[in-house]
């Protein structure tokens, strides 16, 4: 992640990870449901670009379980290196993801 403007590299990482964490916290269950009905192989070229993964995830674009698992693992890796406030947001996102998985299997 490249810092732009007046923010530092650490601030850039915190901003991006913070936004991703909030997105997963608020939409995690809906995202997981979309992952279960993965249609990424059916995406047209424009949709593929729209749902393209970043440089860290090399799997299929779109919503799929591989990408879901990647983000849960990646958030766990990033939690110790982000700022304190963002770390709390990351923890909530991970908790939401785990709760969404448990809700699907009835636990």
Order of alpha helices (4+ residues) and beta strands (2+ residues): alpha-alpha-alpha-alpha
